């Protein structure tokens, strides 16, 4: 250890006879932290980290034999949150105090300023609500606070520190609701770093998300909006009689969606590959099979082709056809956008109000007729053996690059992405997809184009898919046929297989059922006006999370 720091050794403290056991223990904890963060580097002759040096210096500055640096929270009568304080004492008029009451307010220091040498104004906050503390030496002096202690408190004060105020509710002559502090504010937890007034560098915001949340109100408001979206959707479904359930994330197969799953293992099954679910679909339909009329789940799913960890809301409703699913979606989104707009106007100033009209009924585009109208030619029979080559020829004639995996579903997806999705700026349902795109959906013969299509709809808003819904295939014979046909389209990018257990479950009789799924992350991006998915996730994308762990 550098000679300049040898005075910090615990052995030096033992020479002082008046040091208490508590002070010795506190110093030992400080010394241990010092060794971990800076001492080792000095021992091997490296330059100390300036940021860590600042932490050590502030810790040393705050150390006091008579003051516990990180005290336990005391149970005190009159304790109120900043928001509860503002609500309770909103009746106070200018220059009015509630002398008969004493309150305790806790929060993080947002700003402070001095008016002379004996008066401090300190703003502390919680959850967008701030309370001003008036620290007047003339009031504190009779309580035994010396001028030296008062000045020391002021010079040690720093933005980001967490304090407890005890005092009398008061409204200033300027109308600001405040607390006249009657005891020297108590430090509950210091901020050992300099809290910046703004944080614009995106890399720093991602790497230190907690600092981003402390500094940028929009980051907090975006996550709060996400919470409101989930709360609204949950209430909407529960009011409609749906039961919320939780289904397995780990299983023998990924379940439901056609994609390549993540794999892991468990000590209970050594040598056996276990899948992380891509969707809860098959589990939820088993619950309908078991007698539940309406179920839903909001939870995580994993898929390597997207941001690997994402959140979905899925519900399944017995005796519900596609038209009813569409009406439910319109009703839900109309209410949701009104709720979110109201929230933004009331509570979240930094967010942008969605500039889009959600008027019912939403628009509709019929998949095959819309493509045929755009390319000015008919599509071939999509169930024929020549369909792949003929649709591929259409893509080449239209100068559309062929997908890396040349399968009929991917060709049709490409045509949809080029000709239909760009038309879906306002809320629009794309309906009646070709059967090969929806192996878990019921099918029918389209009366206008004489093609086999699925009873399916996708809601697109601003060119992005937000919701997918369809009438569930409930015939075990048809489901087996569709699984077998899906194997023809399997490539390195998906995990299509025959789920024999699910087919056997269908043999017990699945009632006609409507299924519905929504990507929560993308929906929250739309409603909050953000363009990056990481902004609506508490700690960003997987890339951000891995970088955070590595730091």
KAVEN-V671793 format. One record per run of one state. SS is the DSSP state (~ for helix, > for strand, _ for the rest). FROM is the first residue (numbers start at 1). TO is the last residue. If there is no record, write none. Layout:
BEGIN
ss->SS from->FROM to->TO
ss->SS from->FROM to->TO
END
This chain:
BEGIN
ss->_ from->1 to->2
ss->~ from->3 to->8
ss->_ from->9 to->9
ss->~ from->10 to->13
ss->_ from->14 to->20
ss->~ from->21 to->43
ss->_ from->44 to->49
ss->~ from->50 to->62
ss->_ from->63 to->63
ss->> from->64 to->64
ss->_ from->65 to->66
ss->> from->67 to->67
ss->_ from->68 to->78
ss->> from->79 to->80
ss->_ from->81 to->81
ss->~ from->82 to->88
ss->_ from->89 to->95
ss->> from->96 to->97
ss->_ from->98 to->102
ss->> from->103 to->114
ss->_ from->115 to->118
ss->> from->119 to->126
ss->_ from->127 to->128
ss->> from->129 to->136
ss->~ from->137 to->141
ss->_ from->142 to->146
ss->~ from->147 to->156
ss->_ from->157 to->161
ss->> from->162 to->171
ss->_ from->172 to->176
ss->> from->177 to->181
ss->_ from->182 to->185
ss->> from->186 to->189
ss->_ from->190 to->201
ss->~ from->202 to->207
ss->_ from->208 to->208
ss->~ from->209 to->215
ss->_ from->216 to->216
ss->~ from->217 to->239
ss->_ from->240 to->242
ss->> from->243 to->244
ss->_ from->245 to->249
ss->> from->250 to->251
ss->_ from->252 to->261
ss->> from->262 to->264
ss->_ from->265 to->266
ss->~ from->267 to->269
ss->_ from->270 to->273
ss->> from->274 to->276
ss->_ from->277 to->280
ss->~ from->281 to->289
ss->_ from->290 to->293
ss->> from->294 to->302
ss->_ from->303 to->308
ss->> from->309 to->318
ss->_ from->319 to->321
ss->~ from->322 to->347
ss->_ from->348 to->362
ss->> from->363 to->366
ss->~ from->367 to->375
ss->_ from->376 to->386
ss->~ from->387 to->397
ss->_ from->398 to->407
ss->~ from->408 to->419
ss->_ from->420 to->420
ss->~ from->421 to->423
ss->_ from->424 to->427
ss->> from->428 to->431
ss->_ from->432 to->433
ss->> from->434 to->434
ss->~ from->435 to->437
ss->_ from->438 to->440
ss->> from->441 to->441
ss->_ from->442 to->442
ss->> from->443 to->445
ss->_ from->446 to->451
ss->> from->452 to->454
ss->_ from->455 to->455
ss->> from->456 to->461
ss->_ from->462 to->463
ss->> from->464 to->472
ss->_ from->473 to->475
ss->~ from->476 to->488
ss->_ from->489 to->499
ss->~ from->500 to->506
ss->_ from->507 to->512
ss->> from->513 to->519
ss->~ from->520 to->528
ss->_ from->529 to->532
ss->~ from->533 to->536
ss->_ from->537 to->541
ss->~ from->542 to->550
ss->_ from->551 to->551
END
